[in-house]
Amino acid sequence: MTRVSSPSDYPRDMAGYGGRLPHAQWPGGAKVAVQFVLNVEEGGENNVLHGDEASEAFLTEEPTTALRGRRNLNVESQYEYGTRAGFWRLHRLFEERGLPVTVFGITESLRRNPPLVAAAQASEWEIASHSLRWINYAQLAPEVEREHIEQAVRLHTEVCGRPPLGWYTGRNSENTRRLVVEHGGFLYDSDSFSDDLPYWVDVDGTAQLVVPYTLDNNDGRYVNTYGFQSESFSAYLTRALELLLEEGAERPRMMSVGLHLRVSGRPGRAADLRRFLDLVAQHPDVWVTRRVDIARHWRTVHPASRWLPQSADPLAEDDRAKDRP
């Protein structure tokens, strides 16, 4: 039997901004804010060495299955490529063009790769939290996920010298946002793919800013069943930007691009990504920025009090958060 829900008791927002998009007012009159994410997951994935029941089988170069109770050295070496070679190639490409980046960092991966953290910080990249481990949190109890969030923030602060201001689990659960808000201290989370602009949500009376992420402008599609070839990724990104620029002439938009060290860090894919980097680096109507800068801008131009007047934004008057890099 199908249960029919009224809009008031359905726990999903299917309307969003609808036909009444807010004006983003991006700096410099930009029509599109482009945001590049580097996912750092290597060393935090499923592995019996980490106490997991099976090996990793997600976002790998060839179809594979999780090996219960055993290591998968082929998968391990693919992940190792990300921090051994991929990061440094991508770091050079972004540095040469002066393009800022947000790192989604799995805490265990950051802990195991201090030179990577140091390079990202020297480049003034944002390092947001990608949770403690690169595992499926939908399979864990809420109390375990809560503990992982606490450990992630504590270890992230030790490794990076400051707590993360952004959060993205990725393989999240229905409890993730509530637990993130419960922990507090985050200017935004990105566990959503539902819009082309940031938006506010109410979580038990607390206003939480969501800066949506992407799975289509994402190099993960190189290695899944909806895969790109070596030149179609940059073509897809370019077409997406062209349409957003056209729409952004009236109401500016946001465009996220998701990259993985072990995927886009490979030479053929990095060469293709370079095409798009060259395009956005020179485009006068594009604001390439960090995710935390988008969050700060949105919180200033479109504060929670305007959209959710009945909800409290605990960071609305937090001057310390505004001053952190």
PyMOL commands that set and color helices and strands:
alter all, ss='L'
color gray80, all
select helices_A, chain A and resi 7-9+27-29+48-50+73-97+107-112+114-122+137-139+142-160+176-183+219-222+232-248+261-264+267-282+291-301+304-307+319-323
alter helices_A, ss='H'
color red, helices_A
select strands_A, chain A and resi 32-40+102-105+126-129+166-167+188-189+199-203+206-210+253-260+286-289
alter strands_A, ss='S'
color yellow, strands_A
deselect
rebuild
show_as cartoon
